[in-house]
Amino acid sequence: MSGVSQIKPNAKERVALELFYNRFYDLYEELSEEKFFEENPEYRFYRIRETFAVYKELLGYEPIQHYVNNIKAGDRPPLEGLIVDDLFSFVRNLLLHFPIFNNWDSVFITKNLATWNKAGTIHKFLQRSSKIKIDGEGIVKYRIWEKDKKLMTYIQFRLPEKYDDDSKIFLKDIISEKEGIKLCISFMRQVLDTQIESPDENIIIMSQVYIPKT
């Protein structure tokens, strides 16, 4: 492995990293297949939930966190740091702390639910993200170019327009299950591959040009 910080993993880290990376790549390959979305919604949901969980654990590795912090500092297009860290962590935390759903389209959150025990990371993310507007809306647009398929896919994240006592926010409205998850796992792999020698660069992610309003 090699990363922007050139920190070499010690023996203990190597054991954990190998397990987490292998599991992520297995999940990535499965979720990348068109036939995955022919599976039943509950099976898809648990596989997607596991992918976000594995990615979140790897974000705790110092060289990966260093890379993400550089994105947030302005090395990449605006909001990309919020997506690859805060948004994906929000999804993981929502699915972990509210294990009451069994398919992607049913997952929702309200302000009362987000603060029922304490005002934690879910609440803070929704507070912040609902204030971000691009041309008056919370839409962040991307294109994915898959070299092997010669396929361009247009995808968007839709950050919640508002977050108040009356709002019921569905996860599917922020990230669609099929195209949205395709973009999520592509971003995840792009981040994780920074620690891999000679990674496969089949997918190219292109963002719209924008200046976010906060």
N, C-alpha and C positions, 0 to 999 in steps of 0.2 A: 504494500500500500504506500501511496505517497500523497501528501496533501499540501495545501498552500502554506501551512505552518511548518512543514517538514518534520513534524513530531512523529517519532517512531513508536508504534504501540508496544507496550511491554508484554510479557508472556501472558499475564492474566487478561489484559485487554484483547490480545489476539484470540484467545479462546472465545470470549464473548462476541467479539466482532465477527468472527467467522460464522458463528451460529446465527447471529442476527442478519448478516449480509446474505447468507445462503437462503434463509427463510424469506427475506424480502425478495430476492431474485426469483425464487420459486413462485411466490404470489404474483410478482410482476408479470411473469410469463403467462400465468393462468389468466389474469385479468386483462391481458393484452389480446387474448384470443376472442374473436367474434362469437364463438360458440359459448363463451362464459355467460353471456347475457341471454342465453337460451335456457340456462339453469333456473330453478325456481327462485323466487325473490328472497326467501329466507336463507338459502344457501349462499346466494350472492352477497347478502348483507353481512353474514358472519365472516366471509372471506375479505370483504372490503374493510370491515371493522378491524380485522387482524392486521391488515396492511398498514392502516393508520397507526395502530399500536406499535408495530415493529419500527416504523419510521420514527415515531416519537421517541422511542428508546435510543435510537441511534443519534438523534439530535443532541443527546447529552454528552456525546464523545467530543472532547475539547477541539480537535482540529475541524470537525464538522461545524461546531458552534462558531468557531472563528470564521469559517467561510460564510456562514449565514450572517454573522455580524457585519462582515464586509459588504454583503449585499445591502443590508439595511443602512450602511453608512454612505451608500450612493454608488457602489461599483456596478450596479445593474439598474434596469428601468425602475422608476418609482413604483412602489407598492409590491414589488416582487419579494422583498424581505418579509413583508406582512403576510404574503400568501404562503411561502414555503415554511414559515415558522409559526406565526400567530394563527392564521386560518387553519392550517392542518392540525395544530395543537388544539384549537377550539373544537374541531371535529372529533378528534380522539377523546378529548375530555368529555364532550357531550355524550358520546357513545359509551364511555366508561362509567360516568357518574349517573347516567340515566339508562340502565340496562333493562328497559321496559318495552323496547321496540324490537320487531323481528323482520322489518324490511325498510329499505332506504326511504321510500316515499312517505312512511308514517312518522318519521322522526321530526319532532318539533320542540321548540323551546319558547317560553314566555318569561317576562321579567320576574313574575312571582316564582316560577320554577327555578330560574337562574339564581335567585337570592333566598330560596326557602330556608337554607341552612346558614349560608354566609354569602356575601358578595365577592365571589372568587374570580378565577380567570375567565370563565364563560361570560359572566356579567361584564367584566372589564373589556373583553373583546367586542361584545355587542355594542357597548357604549361607544367605543372608539370607531368601529367600522361603520356604524350607522351614520356617522358624521362625514364620512368620505364621499365626495361627489365628483364625478367626471362628466362634464357637460350636463350638470344637474341631476345625474343619476349615479347609483352605486355600481355601475357595470364596468368590469375590467375585461377587455377583449383580447383573445389570443388566436394565433394560428399554429397548427402543428403540421410540419412536413415530415412524412415518413418516407425515407429514401428507398427502402426496399419495395414498398408498395406504390411508390410515386403518387402518394395520396396527400392532399391538403385538407385538413379539418379545421373548421372555424368554431371556436368554443369561447364561452364567457363564464366568468364568475359574477354573480349578482349579489353584492353585499346588501344587507337589510336596509331598506329605505328609512325605517324608523324603528326605534326601540323604546316602547313606553308600556304603561300598564295594560293597554288595550291590544297590544301587538301579539300575534301568534306567528312565530317565524318557523317555516318549514325548511329543513335542511335541503330538500330537493330544489327549493327555489333559489338557494345559494349555489349549490353544485348539483347539476343534473347527474343521474346515476350513470348513464352510458358515456356520453361525450365528456362530461365533467370529470368523471373518475379517470378517463383516459388522460386528461390533462394533469390531474393530480399525480398519478403514478409516474408520468413523464417528468414532472418537476422533481418528485422525490428521487427518481433515479439520477437526474442531472446533479442534484446535490450530493447524493451518496457516491456517485462515480468520481467525485473529486478526490477520493481517497484510494482510487483504483488505478493501477498502471495500465495504460493503453485501453481505456474503456471503449465499448461499442458506442459509436455516435450515430446511430441510425435515425434518431428523432431530433429534429431541430424545432425549438420553440421560439416563436416570434410574437412580440407584444405590439399592441398599438402604441403610437406615440402620444403621450398625454402628460399633463401636469395636474396631479390630483388637487382638488379643493378640499380643505379640512375645516 
